[in-house]
């Protein structure tokens, strides 16, 4: 191969790489009539399941330090029961309540009570975990009462959701569920990070 051919091949290489990456990248659809109609139908179907639970792992970071735990979340209407177990120390926490109250057990000798689960966790455990919104976000839904922006994949499932200052990324979905439920949920707000790796869903 002569020198001109080598130079042409070198110039073509970045273009070929870009085409390959574009072909492999998942399609991102902005909000539109069709995608929003699909999302509204999906939300109606998911919200009809008022009792559900999932189990998996959670990692939380505030930019300086963080922690991880096995997690089990049970929901019955607006009542939630969130159980966390640190894999190394074996320490157990339990956070339960509803939209207007929260009880945190396992941090101190006596249960701690508050009006807001997120504020209670931030104060006692230094965790930024928006529990009331996460009830919706973890299922790929918009939380009520706040403007949200979404992008979708080619199957019209949420890929990103921005709401209340948080950016939620849906990295993977379970196959064979209808409607599809997320497997990996990553959320970020400034320096704060929450990562959920869901191993099983049990909608009821």
N, C-alpha and C positions, 0 to 999 in steps of 0.2 A: 504494500500500500504506500502511495506517495505521500509527500508532506501535505499537499492540498486536501487529500482525502482525510487525513488524520485531523486536520484543522476543522473540516466540515463536520466530522463525527463529534469532535469536542464541542462544537457549537450546538449540535443537535441534542447532546446528552442532557442538559438541563431541561429542555423542552420535553423530552421523553419521560424524564423523572416526574415532571409536573403533571403530565397526562396520566401516568400510572397512579400517582397520589390522588388525583382528582377522581379517577375511576373507583378507587377504594374508599374514599371518604363518604360517610353517610350523608344523604341529602338533608339539607336544612330548609324547612319551609317556614316562612313568616306567617303571622296570623292572616287568615283570609276567611271568606265566607264558608268554604268547604271545610277547612281545617278546624275552625271554631265550632261549626255545626257538629263535626265528629267529636270534638272535645266535650261539648255540652252533652251529647248523647252518652259518651263514656262516663262523664261525671255523674249523670243521672243513674246509670247502671251501678257504679261503684258506691254511691251514696245510699242506694237501696239496701246495701249490706251494712246494717247498723251494728252488727256484732262481728268482730274479726280479731285476729291476732297474728303476730309474726314473731319469729325468733331469728337471731343472727348475731352479728358483732357490730360494735360501735366504737369509733375513735373520735376524740374531741381534742382540739388544740386552741389555745389563745395566742399563739405566736411565740410564747416564751416556754410554756410547758403544756402538758396535756395528759391524757390517759385513754385507756381502752378497756372495754368490758364486753362480756357476753350480755346480750340483751334479749328480753322477752317483753313484748308490748301486747296487752290485752285491752280491747275497746268494746264497750257496751253502751251504745248511744253516745252521750257526751262524757260518760264515766271512763276514765283510763286507769290502768294499773301497769306501771312500768317497773320492771325488775332488772337490776344490773348486778353483774358478778365480775369482779376483777380476776383475771385468769391467774395472776402470779400470787397475790396475797389471799385470794379466796374471799375477800370482803364483799358483803352483799349490801346493796341499797335497794330501797323500794320507794317509788314515787307514785302516789295515787291521788285521785281527786276528780274534778270536773272543770268546766270553763271558768268557774268562779272561786275555786278553792284548791289547795294542794297540801298534801302531807308527805314529808320526807322522813324516812326511817333508815337507821343504820349509820348516819353520820355522827350523831351524838347518842347519849344514853336514852334520852327521851325523844319521841317523835317531834318534828318541827313542823309548824303550820304557817301557811301564808295564803294570801289571796291570789297569787300568781305563781305558777309552777316555774316559769323561766327565771323570775326574780329570786325565788327560793333557791334554785340550783346555783345561780350566779353568786349569791351571797354566801352560801354554805360550802359549795364545792368548787367555786370559781369556774364553773362550766357555763358556756353560753349555748343553751339548748332551747330553742323556741317551741316548747312542747305543744301549745295550742295550735300553732300553725303547722307544725310537723305532723300532726294528726292527719292533715290533708295532703301536705306535700309528699309524704312518704308513699302515698298511693297515686301520685301523679295528678293531684287535684289542686285547683286554686283555693286558697283559704278565703273564707267569706270576709267581706268588709274592707278589702284593699285592692287597688289596681294591680293587675298582673300582666306581664308580657311573656309570651311563649314562643318557642320554635318547636318544630315537629320533624320526625323522620319520615321516610317514604311510606310507612304504615300508619301515619297520622297519630303517632304516639309522641307525647312530650319528650323533647331532648333537653331543653333548658326552660326554666321558669324563674322569672325575676319578680319578687314581691317583698314588701316591707324591708327593703334594703338588702335582702338576701338573694343570692344567685344559686339556684338548685340545678344540678346536672344529673340527668338520668343516664348512667353509663351502660346499663344493661337491663333487660326485661326477662321475666320467666316466659318460656315457650309453652304453648298449649293452654294458657289461661285466657278466659274471655269474660270481661275485658282484661287486657294484659296488665300485669302488676310488676312494679319495678323490682329488680334484684340488687342493683347498686345505686345508691343515692348519695351524692356529694353536695354539701351546702357550704357556702362561704359568705361572710360579711366582714369586710375589712380584714383584720388579722385572724378572725375567728373561723375555724373549720369544724365541720361535722361530717363524718363519713359513716355510712351505714352499708353493711354487707348482709343482705337478707338471705337466709338459708331456706326458710319455708314460710309460706302464707297459709292461713287457715280461715278463709272467709266463711261466715255462717249465715 
